[in-house]
Amino acid sequence: MGIIITFFQNLMCFALFFCGYPRRTHFMARFLPLSALCAWLVYSIHELLQLPLLGLSSQLIMLLYFLTEFATLLALFRFCFQVGWEQALYNASAGRAAQHLIYSALKLIQLKTGYLLSWLPSGTLSTFLRNILLYVPFCVVIYFCFARKMDTSYYGKSNFHRKMNMLSVIILFVCMVITRFVRSSDGWDVNVIISQNLYAITCCFLCLFMQFELCRLEKLSEEIETIRGLWQADSKQLAERKDTIELINMKCHDIRHRLEDCRLPVSASEGDELASLIRIYDQFYHTGNQTLDVLLTDRTLLCEKDHIQLSFTGNGGSLNFLAETEVYSLFGNALGNAAEAVRTLEEAKRQISVIVRSAGDIVSINVTNYYQGELCFEDGLPVTTHSDPQQFHGYGMKSMRAIAQKYGGELTVKAEDGVFRLTIWLVSAEARQAQ
């Protein structure tokens, strides 16, 4: 009975780290019969290892049994979830560490408090339920602290999967090999038993924490690489926009002089067309920051197509301590998000306001626009509603926050009553140097 209980305890802990993966077709038709088959298989192998003809020591028997049980559960989850073998090994090893941690924690609790859930009646089924129920609260805690946040989608990177595979092997060595050499006696002193289990809990917790940190750092590294790539794309786009705006400026300037030259005949239709083009020239911004001028002019032309009113107030010169690509990235992402939010609204609400203020060493950027619908936030930033990862949706805000933090500032977002307010705080270069 103890072997079957341990099997289902491991099954519960393994499931914590696999439940986030897509399921294979006919999942329940696979999982339930395969679980029963695996339970029967590991029980049969355990009984086989007990045969005196094999002449195996009890410690070696348990080691072989646990290795067999682990391999069986690994195969079970591999064939029930859409996951590769290496990722399955990583998740299975995490599940094994979780089971060993819970086992050691319960052993300490029972050592101090006695028999848990004693109100349950005696019997085989009650014993099974008691041992399974004791694992539930621990499984919930481990799921929300570790399993839910572990992302192994970066296994395509050789460096990442090498680290993970090595850590998986270490976890198995700690949980199934080393423990075979310390669990040996019923006559140990209570303090020794407590020390042994505390040591096991510490080791398993550190293993889970290392797995969690590796996933978190890899995700952070991936985001940094993506943001760096976006900045490079912004730099290239800025150069193209500069050339375009400069060309428009030159052409409109020539046209203005042509209209002012009374000696050149201009028809009525040509006059209307030229007057329209002249308005483009008149919309060229002079904020005090050349990059911001180019960007605002470019965005104004795009906004006109969708009847969006874009207004700017403030002194762009206060942003001159930023690199050109940083100005372009900050305002390009902010205005792009704002334009997308108001594009489908009624025309009266298609308004975007940009305000740049400076007070002492602090520069603030405020972008305000209307929006509709519900916004979800994660880590203080709105979650993108786009599902295409190739378009890098959601990284714009992270890129803007990274720039703000680089200059000792922060990015904040408020969305209430149909109004979206983005605020970016920056500390000037002189102030940061003085610090």
C-alpha positions in Angstrom: 0.0 0.0 0.0 2.8 2.4 0.8 4.3 2.0 -2.7 1.0 3.0 -4.3 0.6 6.0 -2.0 4.1 7.2 -2.8 3.4 6.7 -6.5 0.3 8.9 -6.4 2.0 11.5 -4.2 4.7 11.8 -6.9 1.9 11.9 -9.6 0.4 14.9 -7.8 3.7 16.7 -7.6 4.7 16.0 -11.2 1.3 17.3 -12.4 2.1 20.7 -10.8 4.9 21.3 -13.3 3.2 19.8 -16.3 -0.3 21.3 -16.1 0.8 24.5 -17.9 1.7 22.6 -21.1 -0.8 21.9 -23.9 -2.5 18.5 -23.6 -2.4 15.8 -26.2 -5.6 14.8 -27.9 -7.9 12.5 -25.9 -6.1 13.6 -22.8 -8.3 11.9 -20.2 -8.5 8.7 -22.3 -4.7 8.6 -22.2 -4.0 9.8 -18.6 -6.3 7.8 -16.5 -5.6 4.3 -17.9 -1.9 5.0 -18.3 -1.7 6.2 -14.7 -3.4 3.0 -13.5 -1.0 0.9 -15.7 2.0 2.8 -14.4 0.9 2.2 -10.8 0.6 -1.5 -11.4 3.9 -1.5 -13.2 5.9 0.2 -10.4 4.2 -2.0 -7.8 5.1 -5.2 -9.8 8.7 -4.0 -10.2 9.0 -3.3 -6.4 7.7 -6.8 -5.6 10.2 -8.2 -8.1 13.1 -6.4 -6.6 12.2 -8.0 -3.2 12.9 -11.5 -4.4 15.6 -13.1 -2.3 17.1 -14.6 -5.5 18.4 -11.2 -6.5 20.3 -10.7 -3.3 20.0 -6.9 -3.3 20.3 -4.8 -0.2 17.3 -2.8 0.9 18.9 0.5 0.0 19.8 -0.6 -3.5 16.3 -2.0 -3.9 14.7 1.3 -3.0 17.1 3.2 -5.3 16.3 1.0 -8.2 12.6 1.3 -7.4 12.6 5.1 -7.2 14.6 5.3 -10.5 12.1 3.0 -12.2 9.2 5.0 -10.7 10.7 8.3 -11.9 11.3 7.0 -15.4 7.7 5.6 -15.6 6.1 8.9 -14.5 8.4 10.8 -16.9 7.2 8.7 -19.8 3.5 9.0 -18.6 3.6 12.8 -18.6 5.6 12.9 -21.8 2.9 11.0 -23.7 0.0 12.9 -22.2 1.4 16.5 -22.7 2.9 18.2 -25.7 6.4 18.5 -24.3 9.9 17.3 -25.4 11.9 14.8 -23.5 14.4 17.4 -22.1 11.6 19.7 -20.9 9.8 16.6 -19.5 13.0 15.7 -17.6 13.2 19.2 -16.2 9.6 19.3 -15.0 9.8 15.8 -13.7 12.9 16.5 -11.6 11.2 19.6 -10.2 8.2 17.4 -9.3 10.5 14.9 -7.6 12.1 17.7 -5.6 8.7 19.0 -4.6 7.6 15.5 -3.4 10.8 15.0 -1.4 10.4 18.5 0.2 6.8 17.7 1.2 7.6 14.3 2.5 10.4 15.7 4.7 8.2 18.6 5.9 5.3 16.2 6.8 7.8 13.9 8.6 8.9 16.8 10.8 5.3 17.9 11.5 4.2 14.4 12.4 7.3 14.0 14.6 6.2 17.0 16.7 2.4 16.8 16.5 1.7 13.1 16.1 -0.8 11.4 13.7 -2.4 13.9 11.3 -6.0 13.7 10.2 -6.7 11.2 13.0 -10.4 11.8 12.7 -10.5 9.7 9.5 -11.6 6.1 10.1 -9.0 3.4 9.9 -8.8 1.3 6.8 -7.0 1.0 3.5 -9.0 3.7 1.6 -8.8 6.1 4.6 -5.0 5.6 4.8 -4.7 6.4 1.1 -6.9 9.5 1.3 -5.1 10.7 4.4 -1.7 10.6 2.8 -3.0 12.2 -0.4 -4.9 15.0 1.4 -1.9 15.9 3.5 0.0 16.7 0.3 -2.7 19.1 -1.1 -2.0 22.3 0.8 1.8 21.9 0.2 1.1 21.3 -3.5 -1.0 24.5 -3.7 1.8 26.6 -2.2 4.5 25.1 -4.4 2.4 25.6 -7.5 1.8 29.3 -6.8 5.4 29.9 -5.6 7.3 28.0 -8.3 5.5 25.9 -10.8 3.1 28.5 -12.2 5.9 31.0 -12.9 8.4 28.6 -14.5 8.7 29.1 -18.2 10.7 26.6 -20.2 9.9 28.0 -23.6 13.6 28.9 -24.0 14.8 25.3 -24.3 15.8 26.0 -27.9 18.8 27.9 -26.6 21.7 25.5 -26.1 23.1 27.3 -23.2 19.8 27.3 -21.3 19.0 23.6 -21.8 22.5 22.6 -20.8 22.1 24.4 -17.5 18.6 22.9 -17.0 19.7 19.4 -17.9 22.6 19.6 -15.5 20.3 20.9 -12.7 17.8 18.2 -13.4 20.5 15.5 -12.9 21.7 17.1 -9.7 18.1 17.2 -8.3 17.7 13.5 -9.1 21.1 12.7 -7.5 20.1 14.6 -4.3 16.5 13.2 -4.1 17.2 9.6 -5.0 20.8 8.7 -4.6 22.2 10.7 -1.6 19.1 10.0 0.4 19.6 6.3 0.1 22.7 6.6 2.2 21.1 8.6 5.1 17.8 6.8 5.7 19.0 3.8 7.5 17.8 3.6 11.1 14.8 3.7 13.3 16.9 4.1 16.4 18.3 7.6 15.6 18.0 10.4 18.0 15.2 12.8 17.5 17.5 15.7 16.9 19.3 13.7 14.2 16.0 13.0 12.4 15.1 16.6 12.6 18.5 17.7 11.2 18.3 15.2 8.4 14.8 16.3 7.3 15.7 20.0 7.6 18.7 19.4 5.4 16.5 17.6 2.8 14.0 20.4 2.8 16.8 23.0 2.4 18.3 21.1 -0.5 15.0 20.6 -2.3 14.0 24.2 -1.8 17.3 25.4 -3.2 16.9 23.1 -6.2 13.4 24.5 -7.0 14.6 28.0 -6.4 17.5 27.6 -8.8 15.2 26.2 -11.5 12.9 29.1 -11.0 15.7 31.7 -11.1 17.2 30.1 -14.3 13.8 30.4 -16.0 13.3 34.0 -14.7 16.8 35.1 -15.8 16.5 33.5 -19.2 13.1 35.3 -19.7 14.7 38.6 -18.6 17.7 38.0 -21.0 15.2 37.3 -23.8 13.3 40.5 -23.1 16.6 42.5 -23.0 17.7 41.1 -26.4 14.3 41.8 -27.9 14.3 45.4 -26.6 17.8 45.9 -27.8 16.7 44.7 -31.2 13.7 47.1 -31.2 16.0 50.0 -30.3 18.2 49.1 -33.3 15.1 49.0 -35.5 14.1 52.4 -34.1 17.5 53.8 -35.0 17.1 52.7 -38.6 13.6 53.9 -38.8 14.6 57.3 -37.3 17.2 57.8 -40.1 14.6 57.0 -42.7 12.0 59.3 -41.2 14.5 62.1 -41.0 15.3 61.8 -44.7 11.6 61.7 -45.6 10.6 64.7 -43.4 13.6 66.7 -44.7 12.6 65.9 -48.3 9.0 67.0 -47.6 10.3 70.2 -45.9 12.4 71.0 -48.9 9.7 70.4 -51.4 7.1 72.3 -49.5 9.5 75.2 -49.1 10.1 75.3 -52.9 6.3 75.2 -53.5 5.8 78.1 -51.1 8.2 80.2 -53.0 6.5 79.2 -56.3 3.2 80.4 -55.0 4.7 83.6 -53.9 6.2 84.2 -57.3 3.5 86.0 -59.2 5.2 85.4 -62.5 4.4 81.7 -62.5 0.9 80.8 -63.7 -1.0 78.4 -61.3 -4.4 77.0 -62.1 -7.2 76.8 -59.5 -6.8 73.0 -59.1 -3.1 73.4 -58.7 -3.6 76.1 -56.2 -5.8 73.9 -54.0 -3.3 71.0 -54.2 -0.4 73.2 -53.5 -2.2 74.8 -50.6 -2.8 71.4 -49.1 0.8 70.5 -49.4 1.8 73.8 -47.8 -0.2 72.8 -44.8 2.1 69.8 -44.4 5.0 72.2 -44.2 3.2 74.3 -41.7 2.7 71.3 -39.4 6.4 70.8 -39.0 7.1 70.9 -35.2 9.8 73.0 -33.6 10.0 71.6 -30.0 13.7 72.2 -29.4 14.6 68.6 -30.0 15.2 67.6 -33.6 14.3 63.9 -33.1 11.1 64.8 -31.4 10.3 67.3 -34.2 10.7 64.5 -36.8 8.7 62.0 -34.9 5.8 64.4 -34.1 5.7 65.6 -37.7 5.7 62.0 -39.0 3.0 60.9 -36.5 0.8 63.9 -37.3 0.7 63.0 -41.0 -0.3 59.4 -40.0 -2.9 60.7 -37.6 -4.5 62.9 -40.2 -5.5 59.9 -42.2 -7.6 58.6 -39.3 -8.8 62.0 -38.2 -6.9 61.9 -35.0 -5.9 65.2 -33.3 -2.4 65.2 -31.9 -1.4 68.1 -29.7 2.0 68.8 -28.1 2.8 71.2 -25.3 6.2 71.8 -23.6 9.9 72.1 -24.3 11.5 69.3 -26.2 14.9 70.8 -25.5 14.7 69.5 -21.9 15.1 66.0 -23.5 18.4 66.7 -25.2 20.3 64.6 -22.7 18.6 61.5 -24.2 20.1 59.7 -27.2 18.2 60.2 -30.4 17.1 56.5 -30.5 15.8 56.8 -26.9 13.7 59.8 -27.7 12.3 58.0 -30.8 11.6 54.8 -28.8 9.9 56.7 -25.9 7.6 58.8 -28.0 7.3 56.4 -30.9 5.9 53.6 -28.7 3.7 55.9 -26.7 2.2 57.6 -29.7 1.8 54.3 -31.5 -0.1 52.8 -28.6 -2.2 55.9 -28.2 -3.1 56.0 -31.9 -4.1 52.4 -31.9 -6.3 52.9 -28.9 -8.3 55.9 -30.3 -8.4 54.8 -33.9 -11.7 52.9 -33.5 -13.4 55.5 -31.2 -15.9 58.1 -32.2 -14.2 61.1 -33.9 -14.7 63.5 -31.0 -12.6 61.2 -28.8 -9.8 60.7 -31.3 -7.4 62.9 -29.4 -3.9 62.4 -28.2 -2.2 64.9 -25.8 1.6 65.0 -25.3 3.1 67.3 -22.6 6.8 67.6 -21.7 7.6 69.4 -18.5 10.8 70.1 -16.6 11.1 71.1 -13.0 14.6 71.4 -11.7 16.4 68.2 -12.5 13.2 66.2 -13.3 11.7 65.9 -16.7 8.2 64.4 -17.1 6.5 63.1 -20.2 2.7 62.8 -20.1 0.7 61.1 -22.9 -3.1 61.1 -22.5 -5.7 59.5 -24.8 -9.2 58.0 -24.6 -9.7 54.2 -24.8 -12.5 51.7 -24.6 -12.7 48.1 -23.2 -11.1 46.5 -20.2 -7.3 46.5 -19.7 -5.4 43.9 -17.7 -2.2 44.8 -16.0 0.9 42.7 -15.2 3.8 44.1 -13.2 2.4 47.6 -13.5 2.1 47.5 -17.3 -1.0 46.8 -19.5 -1.0 43.4 -21.1 -1.1 43.4 -24.8 -4.2 42.1 -26.5 -2.3 41.0 -29.6 -1.3 37.3 -29.9 1.3 37.4 -32.7 4.7 37.1 -31.0 6.5 38.0 -34.3 5.2 41.6 -33.9 6.8 42.0 -30.5 3.6 43.4 -29.0 3.9 44.2 -25.3 7.7 45.0 -25.6 7.1 48.7 -26.3 6.1 49.5 -22.7 9.0 47.4 -21.4 11.4 49.3 -23.7 10.1 52.6 -22.4 10.3 51.6 -18.8 13.9 50.4 -19.4 14.9 53.8 -20.8 13.2 55.6 -17.9 15.0 53.4 -15.3 18.3 53.9 -17.1 17.9 57.7 -16.4 16.9 57.2 -12.8 13.2 57.6 -13.4 10.1 55.4 -13.7 7.1 54.8 -15.9 3.6 54.7 -14.5 0.3 54.0 -16.1 -3.3 54.9 -15.1 -6.4 53.8 -16.9 -9.7 54.8 -15.5 -13.0 56.3 -16.7 -12.0 55.7 -20.3 -8.9 57.8 -20.1 -5.4 56.3 -20.4 -2.5 58.3 -18.8 1.1 57.4 -19.4 3.7 59.3 -17.3 7.4 58.9 -17.6 9.8 60.5 -15.1 13.5 61.1 -16.0 16.4 62.6 -14.2 18.7 64.9 -16.2 22.3 63.9 -16.9 23.7 66.7 -14.8 21.7 65.6 -11.7 22.8 62.0 -12.1 26.4 63.0 -12.4 26.2 65.1 -9.3 24.9 62.1 -7.4 
